Amino acid sequence: MSVRREGVLARPRAAVRRRTSLRAPYRRGERTATRRRYLMCQPYPFDAVEADRPWTDRSSAPLTSRRALMQWGRLYSLYLSLGHDVRLIGPLPGLPDAVRAAATAAVVDGRVLGARRSGPAGEPAYLDWFRTHGFTEVRGAVHANEGARDVLVTDRWILAGRQVGSAPEAHREALDFFRRPLISLELADPRFQHLDTALAVLDGDEVMYHPAAFTEVSRDVLAGLFPDALLVDEPAAASLALNAVSDGLHVVLPETAEAVGPALRERGFRPLLLDLSELVRGDGGVRSCTLELGPGAS
């Protein structure tokens, strides 16, 4: 049984699973932002994007490069204002989907595993960028994957998402390459095709996620690992509230995800809302457009 609040699902204390040695601690007290390094790609030309995602809005005006570029610029400027180190690649003419930097590679502990997708999306250009910017362990993937859109990193684990029925080889490849404990999670709802639309890492081993996006087995795994997680309801998840970027204090979200703001503030986070409507319509939410490279220099 769950207690329903707008934007979140709050479990009664009695429903929280018993403690295990694997449970993630719920950090209390004052939050601290950690300086991060991000890689982003300026959208050009964004009007050419024809995303086939369930939430892509085709009912109004066509996607426009000018508005998307303005929104992308606000996201870029916000990261800089928060003190983060933002590197840029591109723009990459002829590769409009390259703006979704998170879909081109996954970076864990300085190791870079390229995405492998159908159609031109900029992965080779991104891998070349890594090779020329000091990353020594860079490899293209053998098995199909969507880069950091399906690979999220907590302090203890790599969380890897895949659709029900899809082959697990990509997760085995990531486990072997990154050499860190990996938790494989199955996504059950076609509206949430990637892990970064169903779950977000907030700080350390603290996460928020939408339970119904996962199979029953994966829900049990998540409940066991993250008993104090913030549970997000369907309307908030559909607004891409979970396609978020957090530095441990600030949580950057699309303004349509304002319903999760109060719950984040209760936990000491500072939600920052941006108008990313044009980017979201083309499946380019906050995290989709942001590839985290690791902690920034202090």
QUICORCOR-V10167 format. One record per residue. N is the residue number from 1. RES is the residue in one small letter. SS is DSSP state (A for helix, B for strand, O for the rest). OMEGA is omega in degrees with one decimal (none if undefined). Layout:
BEGIN
<<N,RES,SS,OMEGA> <N,RES,SS,OMEGA>>
END
This chain:
BEGIN
<<1,m,O,179.5> <2,s,B,174.0> <3,v,B,-173.9> <4,r,B,168.6> <5,r,B,-179.2> <6,e,O,176.9> <7,g,O,-175.8> <8,v,B,172.2> <9,l,B,-176.9> <10,a,B,178.5> <11,r,B,171.4> <12,p,O,-178.1> <13,r,A,-178.1> <14,a,A,-177.5> <15,a,A,179.5> <16,v,O,-177.5> <17,r,O,-178.5> <18,r,O,-178.3> <19,r,O,171.5> <20,t,O,-179.8> <21,s,O,-178.5> <22,l,O,-173.5> <23,r,O,179.5> <24,a,O,-179.6> <25,p,O,175.8> <26,y,O,-176.6> <27,r,O,179.1> <28,r,O,179.9> <29,g,O,-175.0> <30,e,O,179.0> <31,r,O,178.6> <32,t,O,176.4> <33,a,O,175.9> <34,t,O,179.8> <35,r,O,-176.9> <36,r,B,170.6> <37,r,B,179.9> <38,y,B,172.4> <39,l,B,-179.1> <40,m,B,179.1> <41,c,B,179.4> <42,q,O,-178.7> <43,p,O,179.6> <44,y,O,-21.6> <45,p,O,-172.4> <46,f,A,-177.9> <47,d,A,-176.5> <48,a,A,-177.0> <49,v,O,173.8> <50,e,O,-175.9> <51,a,O,-179.8> <52,d,O,179.4> <53,r,O,-176.4> <54,p,O,-176.0> <55,w,O,-180.0> <56,t,O,-176.2> <57,d,O,177.6> <58,r,O,-174.0> <59,s,O,-177.5> <60,s,O,-175.3> <61,a,O,178.5> <62,p,O,174.8> <63,l,O,-178.5> <64,t,O,-178.9> <65,s,A,-174.2> <66,r,A,-178.4> <67,r,A,178.1> <68,a,A,179.6> <69,l,A,177.9> <70,m,A,-179.6> <71,q,A,176.8> <72,w,A,179.4> <73,g,A,177.4> <74,r,A,177.7> <75,l,A,178.2> <76,y,A,-178.9> <77,s,A,178.8> <78,l,A,177.4> <79,y,A,179.8> <80,l,A,-179.0> <81,s,A,178.4> <82,l,O,176.4> <83,g,O,-178.4> <84,h,O,179.5> <85,d,B,-176.1> <86,v,B,176.2> <87,r,B,-177.1> <88,l,B,171.3> <89,i,B,177.3> <90,g,O,9.7> <91,p,O,-176.8> <92,l,O,-179.0> <93,p,O,179.9> <94,g,O,-179.3> <95,l,O,-176.5> <96,p,A,-178.2> <97,d,A,-179.4> <98,a,A,176.3> <99,v,A,177.5> <100,r,O,-174.1> <101,a,A,-177.3> <102,a,A,-178.0> <103,a,A,-176.3> <104,t,O,-177.4> <105,a,B,170.2> <106,a,B,-177.8> <107,v,B,179.8> <108,v,B,178.9> <109,d,O,178.2> <110,g,O,176.9> <111,r,B,-174.0> <112,v,B,175.6> <113,l,B,-177.7> <114,g,B,174.1> <115,a,O,175.3> <116,r,B,-176.0> <117,r,O,176.4> <118,s,O,178.3> <119,g,O,-179.0> <120,p,O,-178.3> <121,a,O,175.0> <122,g,O,-177.9> <123,e,A,179.3> <124,p,A,178.9> <125,a,A,178.5> <126,y,A,179.7> <127,l,A,175.3> <128,d,A,178.2> <129,w,A,179.9> <130,f,A,-177.6> <131,r,A,-178.4> <132,t,O,-179.9> <133,h,O,168.7> <134,g,O,177.6> <135,f,O,-173.2> <136,t,O,178.2> <137,e,B,-176.8> <138,v,B,-176.9> <139,r,B,171.7> <140,g,O,-176.9> <141,a,O,173.9> <142,v,O,-175.2> <143,h,O,-177.4> <144,a,O,176.8> <145,n,B,-178.2> <146,e,O,175.2> <147,g,A,-176.0> <148,a,A,175.1> <149,r,A,179.3> <150,d,O,177.5> <151,v,B,177.6> <152,l,B,-172.5> <153,v,B,170.8> <154,t,O,178.9> <155,d,O,-173.2> <156,r,O,-168.7> <157,w,O,161.3> <158,i,B,174.6> <159,l,B,-176.2> <160,a,B,-177.9> <161,g,B,174.3> <162,r,B,178.6> <163,q,B,177.4> <164,v,O,178.0> <165,g,O,178.5> <166,s,O,-176.7> <167,a,O,-177.7> <168,p,O,-174.4> <169,e,A,-179.1> <170,a,A,179.1> <171,h,A,176.0> <172,r,A,178.2> <173,e,A,178.8> <174,a,A,178.5> <175,l,A,-178.7> <176,d,A,-175.0> <177,f,A,-175.8> <178,f,A,176.6> <179,r,O,173.5> <180,r,O,178.0> <181,p,O,-176.4> <182,l,B,176.7> <183,i,B,-179.1> <184,s,B,-176.5> <185,l,B,179.7> <186,e,B,178.7> <187,l,B,-171.9> <188,a,O,-174.0> <189,d,O,-178.0> <190,p,O,176.3> <191,r,O,-179.7> <192,f,O,-170.6> <193,q,O,-177.6> <194,h,O,-176.8> <195,l,A,-177.2> <196,d,A,169.2> <197,t,A,-175.6> <198,a,O,-174.9> <199,l,B,175.6> <200,a,B,175.0> <201,v,B,-176.4> <202,l,B,-176.1> <203,d,B,178.9> <204,g,O,176.4> <205,d,O,179.7> <206,e,B,-174.7> <207,v,B,165.2> <208,m,B,-177.9> <209,y,B,178.2> <210,h,O,-172.9> <211,p,A,-174.3> <212,a,A,177.5> <213,a,A,-173.3> <214,f,B,173.8> <215,t,O,-178.9> <216,e,A,179.8> <217,v,A,-179.6> <218,s,A,175.2> <219,r,A,178.4> <220,d,A,178.5> <221,v,A,-179.3> <222,l,A,179.0> <223,a,A,178.7> <224,g,A,-178.3> <225,l,A,-173.5> <226,f,O,-175.7> <227,p,O,179.7> <228,d,O,-179.6> <229,a,O,172.5> <230,l,B,-177.4> <231,l,B,-174.3> <232,v,B,-177.9> <233,d,O,-173.9> <234,e,A,179.2> <235,p,A,179.2> <236,a,A,178.8> <237,a,A,179.2> <238,a,A,177.5> <239,s,O,-178.9> <240,l,O,175.5> <241,a,O,-176.9> <242,l,O,173.0> <243,n,O,-169.8> <244,a,O,175.8> <245,v,B,-179.0> <246,s,B,174.7> <247,d,O,-178.8> <248,g,O,175.7> <249,l,O,179.3> <250,h,B,176.7> <251,v,B,-177.1> <252,v,B,-173.4> <253,l,B,168.8> <254,p,B,-175.6> <255,e,A,176.9> <256,t,A,-177.7> <257,a,A,-175.7> <258,e,A,-178.1> <259,a,A,-179.5> <260,v,A,-177.5> <261,g,A,-179.4> <262,p,A,-179.5> <263,a,A,177.1> <264,l,A,179.3> <265,r,A,178.0> <266,e,A,-179.0> <267,r,O,175.5> <268,g,O,178.6> <269,f,O,176.5> <270,r,B,178.6> <271,p,B,177.8> <272,l,B,-172.8> <273,l,B,179.4> <274,l,B,171.0> <275,d,O,178.2> <276,l,O,-171.5> <277,s,A,-177.7> <278,e,A,178.0> <279,l,A,179.4> <280,v,A,179.5> <281,r,A,177.8> <282,g,O,179.3> <283,d,O,179.5> <284,g,O,-179.3> <285,g,O,-174.6> <286,v,O,-175.8> <287,r,O,178.6> <288,s,O,-177.0> <289,c,O,-173.2> <290,t,O,176.7> <291,l,B,-179.0> <292,e,B,-178.4> <293,l,B,-178.6> <294,g,B,179.6> <295,p,B,177.6> <296,g,O,178.1> <297,a,O,-179.0> <298,s,O,none>>
END
